[in-house]
Amino acid sequence: MLRIITTITLLIFALSVDAKKIAETANDIRPLLNGQQIPSVIITTIDNNKVDLLSIINDKKTILFFYRGGWCPFCNVQMGQLKAIEDELNVLGFQLIGVSTDSSEDLKKSIKNKELNYQLLSDYRSVVSKKFGIAFFASQQVTDQYLASLQLTNPLQKNEAGESRLVLPAPAIYVVDDKGLVQFSYVNVNYKVRLNEKLLLLAAKLVK
């Protein structure tokens, strides 16, 4: 009986840890960690198809990076830096995949304007970034500013206080092996600071 109770307790604990929620602020995020498995979660392709992220990773070594959207200048710089090392990543056996809150149509524009070869996926409702533990509520000021100046159409979600806010992902990069395990991760709540591409290449080279 004691063994059964212990097992049930551990299961409840595991489920509670796995149940990610949107953080109240960027400083409250609880990202997926090194050694953890990439979760099964539905994401949208540029053709507006709903698919499981795991089926896209498809047992391949993957560089998975989360960015806010094509409207973010810091994200655009990062996307260009990743484009510059894409061939080297491919030689190492990696595929490069970007995930943002952009709609499928906006992703198509980014691919065309930036002449990208790597894949972009839409997390328009922030379901995937929530599953990875990097989704957070923007402040009221940022929400109002972004809706007015950037004309974002992403759905607002209610925080614990019942206020409707924009949800954003903390910029993050995950280096994933062919078994779907995170071997290296970089998450920074300061959206202006991104991982240097040379450090990313070094981390990728260390993944067997």
Long-range contacts (C-beta under 8 A, 24 or more apart in sequence): 20-130, 20-131, 20-132, 20-133, 20-135, 21-130, 22-126, 22-130, 22-135, 22-136, 22-137, 22-157, 22-159, 22-167, 23-133, 23-135, 23-136, 23-137, 24-136, 24-137, 24-159, 24-160, 25-136, 25-137, 25-139, 26-136, 26-168, 26-170, 26-189, 27-189, 28-136, 29-133, 29-134, 29-135, 29-136, 29-170, 29-187, 29-189, 30-133, 31-132, 31-133, 31-134, 31-170, 31-172, 31-185, 31-187, 32-132, 32-133, 32-134, 32-174, 32-182, 32-185, 33-182, 33-185, 34-182, 34-183, 34-184, 34-185, 35-181, 35-182, 36-181, 36-182, 37-180, 37-181, 37-182, 38-64, 38-174, 38-176, 38-180, 38-181, 38-182, 39-131, 39-132, 41-127, 41-128, 41-131, 42-127, 43-99, 43-121, 43-122, 43-123, 43-127, 43-128, 44-104, 44-121, 44-122, 44-123, 44-124, 45-104, 45-121, 45-122, 46-104, 46-107, 46-108, 46-111, 46-120, 46-121, 46-122, 47-104, 48-104, 53-121, 53-128, 54-180, 56-97, 56-119, 56-121, 57-95, 57-97, 57-176, 57-180, 59-178, 59-179, 59-180, 60-93, 60-94, 60-95, 60-178, 61-92, 61-93, 61-94, 61-95, 61-176, 61-177, 61-178, 61-204, 61-207, 62-94, 62-95, 62-96, 62-97, 62-174, 62-175, 62-176, 63-89, 63-94, 63-95, 63-96, 63-97, 63-173, 63-174, 63-175, 63-176, 63-200, 63-204, 64-97, 64-99, 64-173, 64-174, 64-176, 65-96, 65-97, 65-98, 65-99, 65-171, 65-172, 65-173, 65-174, 66-98, 66-99, 66-100, 66-123, 66-129, 66-132, 66-134, 66-169, 66-170, 66-171, 66-172, 66-173, 67-98, 67-99, 67-100, 67-169, 67-171, 68-100, 68-101, 68-168, 68-169, 68-171, 68-191, 69-100, 69-101, 69-102, 69-106, 69-152, 70-100, 70-102, 70-106, 70-107, 70-109, 70-110, 70-113, 71-150, 71-152, 72-191, 74-171, 74-191, 74-192, 74-194, 75-100, 75-171, 76-114, 77-194, 78-171, 78-194, 79-110, 79-114, 79-116, 80-114, 81-194, 81-197, 82-118, 82-197, 82-200, 83-114, 83-115, 83-116, 83-117, 83-118, 84-197, 85-197, 85-200, 85-201, 86-117, 86-118, 88-201, 89-201, 89-204, 92-204, 92-205, 92-207, 94-175, 94-204, 95-119, 97-121, 99-123, 99-128, 99-129, 99-169, 100-169, 101-126, 101-129, 101-154, 101-167, 101-168, 101-169, 103-153, 123-169, 124-154, 124-155, 125-154, 125-155, 126-154, 126-157, 126-167, 126-168, 126-169, 129-167, 129-169, 130-167, 132-169, 132-172, 132-174, 134-169, 134-170, 134-172, 134-187, 135-167, 135-168, 135-169, 136-167, 136-168, 136-169, 136-170, 137-165, 137-166, 137-167, 138-165, 138-166, 138-167, 138-168, 139-165, 140-165, 142-166, 173-200, 175-200, 175-203, 175-204, 175-207, 177-207, 177-208, 183-207
